[in-house]
Amino acid sequence: MKINYKDIYKISPHHRFQWEKAQDCYVILFPEGMVKLNGGAGEVLKLVDGKNSVSSIIDELEKKFPDTPTLENDIVGMIEMALEKVWVEKVN
């Protein structure tokens, strides 16, 4: 799926994104189980809140991690994967 940078996404209704202290990472919880996220994926999904556009997520994370050269591609790739897995859905 092609991501438009103006698009806004949110966590899908049957999924919950949260910090899991026991796992020491962010996770996606859903009725069938749980997915442990790596640090980068957690940083992206933290900002997928139904308010931030893809562009604003990229801007925010580029400020937070200025020395990461492929950050934009990684963010878009993470959102594309989350869409494919139905962890997130488009708001607008």
C-alpha positions in Angstrom: 0.0 0.0 0.0 1.3 3.4 -0.9 1.6 5.8 2.0 0.6 9.4 1.5 2.6 11.7 3.9 -0.6 13.7 4.6 -2.4 10.5 5.9 -3.2 10.1 9.5 -3.3 6.7 11.2 -4.4 5.2 14.5 -4.1 1.9 16.2 -6.9 -0.5 15.0 -9.8 -1.0 17.4 -9.1 -4.6 18.2 -5.4 -3.9 19.0 -3.8 -2.1 21.9 -0.3 -0.5 21.8 1.4 -0.3 25.2 4.7 -0.5 27.1 5.0 -3.9 28.6 7.3 -3.7 31.6 7.7 -7.5 31.9 8.9 -7.6 28.2 10.9 -4.3 28.6 9.5 -3.1 25.2 6.4 -1.8 23.4 3.9 -4.4 22.3 0.8 -4.7 20.2 -1.9 -6.7 22.1 -4.8 -8.3 20.2 -7.3 -11.1 21.0 -5.0 -13.8 19.5 -1.8 -12.7 21.3 0.9 -10.2 21.5 3.7 -8.9 19.2 6.9 -7.6 20.8 8.2 -4.5 19.0 11.8 -3.4 18.6 12.7 0.0 19.8 12.3 1.7 16.4 8.9 0.2 15.8 7.8 1.3 19.2 9.0 4.9 18.6 6.9 5.1 15.3 3.8 3.5 16.8 3.9 5.8 19.8 3.2 8.7 17.4 0.5 6.8 15.5 -2.3 8.4 17.5 -5.0 9.5 15.1 -3.7 13.0 15.2 -0.2 13.0 13.7 0.2 12.8 9.9 3.0 10.5 8.5 4.9 13.7 7.7 4.7 15.0 11.3 5.8 11.6 12.6 8.8 11.7 10.3 9.6 15.3 11.4 9.3 14.4 15.1 11.5 11.3 14.8 14.1 13.1 12.6 14.5 15.7 15.4 14.8 12.9 18.0 17.2 10.8 16.1 19.2 13.2 13.8 22.0 10.8 13.1 19.9 8.0 11.5 20.3 8.3 7.7 17.4 6.0 6.5 14.9 7.2 9.1 12.2 8.3 6.6 12.2 5.0 4.7 12.2 3.1 8.0 9.2 5.0 9.3 7.2 4.6 6.1 8.1 0.9 6.0 7.0 0.4 9.5 3.6 2.1 8.9 3.2 0.1 5.7 3.9 -3.2 7.6 1.5 -2.1 10.4 -1.2 -1.5 7.8 -0.7 -4.9 6.2 -0.9 -6.6 9.6 -4.0 -4.5 10.4 -2.4 -3.0 13.5 -3.2 0.5 12.3 -5.9 2.0 10.2 -6.3 5.3 8.3 -8.2 8.1 10.0 -8.7 10.5 7.1 
